Amino acid sequence: MSEHFDVLIVGAGLSGIGAAHHLQTALPDKTYAILEARDAIGGTWDLFRYPGVRSDSDMHTLGYRFRPWTEAKAIADGPSILGYVRATAAEAAIDEHIRFHHRVTRAAWSSEQARWTVEADLPDGSTTMLTCGFLLMCSGYYRYDDGYLPAFPGIGDFRGLVVHPQHWPADLDYAGRRVVVIGSGATAVTLVPAMAETAGHVTMVQRSPTYILPMPAEDAIATRLRALLGDRRGYAVTRWKNVLMMTAFYKLSRRRPDMIRGWIRKLTIKQLPAGYDVDTHFKPAYNPWDQRLCLVPDGDLFKAIRDGRASVVTGRIATFTERGLRLESGAALEADVVVTATGLQLLALGGVELAVDGRPVRLPETMAYKGMMLSDVPNFAFTIGYTNASWTLKADLVSEFVCRVLGYMDAHGYQVCVPVNDDPDVTGQPLLNFQAGYVLRSIDKFPRAGSRAPWRLSMSYPRDVVTLRHGKIDDGSIRFSRLDRAGHRETGDEFANQA
Ligand SMILES: Cc1cc2nc3c(=O)[nH]c(=O)nc-3n(C[C@H](O)[C@H](O)[C@H](O)COP(=O)(O)OP(=O)(O)OC[C@H]3O[C@@H](n4cnc5c(N)ncnc54)[C@H](O)[C@@H]3O)c2cc1C
């Protein structure tokens, strides 16, 4: 017989460790395990090892609600974030619940048994089966095995080294060498100043510009609040301060894009040498928050440009050459090392194949309930963070909501919960409403969001706090039912009311 748990969590990254913490705190009697494909805790923050790797949102909102971030730096480096996640797991003995080297490939729901059978691949090529009452996916949103690499012509001709940030060679020595970084996203703008510290020169080659905002690496108000109120209360106040500031900034960006564009432009001009061609290199064609904004701590990217250690070239790459790159403009760039900061490949639900009573679940045909459960998929939730705010704000709320649903089911003797959309007026919308290339490339493989609540994707943490932390569980869209002693399913009161 397979080992059984009340809850199985897939993924031991920031979200999986947070989910386990919420679960064992709110519902200490529940049994659970975390299935993790890799051999380490930390997900993103363990995988990415490129120079300078860091958060690009503040740690007071990227940190967990239940565990204060106490370091001085609000924009933290990757190893510090990894340390924070690992310490959370160790302190709460969550690490004892993790099964490493378990790559989940399939999960099949049986209505008769009201449980999932979860299949995982092991390193020796064998598979193992576990069962659970509730399956919580914390598997992130992208492929771990490979990043995204466009088909660059001539890449095989290049005599230097090509490196993707997702597979950074630990022994790469680029001191004094000519480096070209391809890309203009968060990874590129992180890498450029970090590599420029020792490289001969770093050139960032971008097809088109991105909004880049300088931000103090240390939050002086947070430090003062911590001194005044202590770690826990100071953190909570800073967290809300940052949430409200980011929410206001996001809303203003959407309502008055021209005003925000103008403001960012002024800030950018101030950071760059006099006469710098801001329009070519730092004036995006889209509005702020059509794609994620890149924050640069203490304006480090601009400083590297001012110091002449880094430069930006805007144009399309025609081909790699033996010595570097040639752009469509005809310009040639010589390089010893080319870093392809060209992005991620999105992957929905860790690539796990789902089936409900023998019927395969086709994700694009499902609709996401509250951005975290799937229509017609029982006892299942997934964690995808906000695109306009820190991931963990949503991850915490997903875990809290799942705990509330489980508590509600226990209190009423239900074993099954399933979101059902029977409103014909609800139309499908993309689950990530973001225009970035990496989203547009793969969003059709993801579940859909809906045009109205509770299917509509909320991009507002304050609103989600109201609905997910405090709102009604039995809102009519989740149907609850129980198994009778003979294993037959009885519909719950809520279901009966709807019928
Ligand atoms: C370089 C980089 C910087 C980022 N910076 C920020 C930032 O500043 N702010 C922000 O809000 N977000 C940021 N993000 C997004 C970031 O991924 C999230 O903040 C957060 O780390 C996601 O945590 P997670 O646990 O949900 O997913 P992940 O960190 O991706 O962890 C998922 C875990 O699940 C495991 N897994 C996946 N599939 C399976 C499977 N089938 N079976 C078993 N295990 C599986 C993986 O091995 C991994 O350990 C960044 C992302 C990247 C790549």
The ligand as an ORCA input file, in Angstrom:
! r2SCAN-3c Opt
* xyz 0 1
  C      16.496     35.093    -10.812
  C      15.132     35.298    -10.237
  C      14.885     36.370     -9.378
  C      13.629     36.555     -8.832
  N      13.413     37.634     -8.015
  C      12.183     37.835     -7.508
  C      11.919     38.953     -6.665
  O      12.770     39.757     -6.366
  N      10.667     39.107     -6.190
  C       9.666     38.241     -6.507
  O       8.550     38.428     -6.037
  N       9.904     37.180     -7.285
  C      11.111     36.948     -7.800
  N      11.324     35.869     -8.617
  C      10.270     34.897     -8.815
  C      10.627     33.724     -7.848
  O      10.691     32.562     -8.545
  C       9.693     33.715     -6.652
  O       9.883     34.865     -5.895
  C       9.888     32.557     -5.685
  O      11.231     32.287     -5.397
  C       9.192     31.361     -6.200
  O       9.213     30.414     -5.179
  P       8.477     29.033     -5.386
  O       8.814     28.203     -4.212
  O       7.039     29.266     -5.665
  O       9.093     28.449     -6.728
  P      10.576     28.003     -7.013
  O      11.563     28.842     -6.343
  O      10.681     27.877     -8.499
  O      10.665     26.562     -6.350
  C       9.924     25.491     -6.887
  C      10.463     24.198     -6.333
  O       9.614     23.144     -6.799
  C      10.416     22.090     -7.289
  N       9.640     21.393     -8.330
  C       9.171     21.905     -9.489
  N       8.502     20.954    -10.182
  C       8.560     19.831     -9.426
  C       8.059     18.518     -9.614
  N       7.368     18.180    -10.718
  N       8.295     17.598     -8.641
  C       8.978     17.927     -7.512
  N       9.493     19.160     -7.298
  C       9.275     20.098     -8.252
  C      11.652     22.763     -7.831
  O      12.739     21.855     -7.895
  C      11.862     23.877     -6.811
  O      12.659     23.480     -5.739
  C      12.577     35.656     -9.166
  C      12.819     34.601    -10.044
  C      14.068     34.424    -10.591
  C      14.283     33.285    -11.541
*
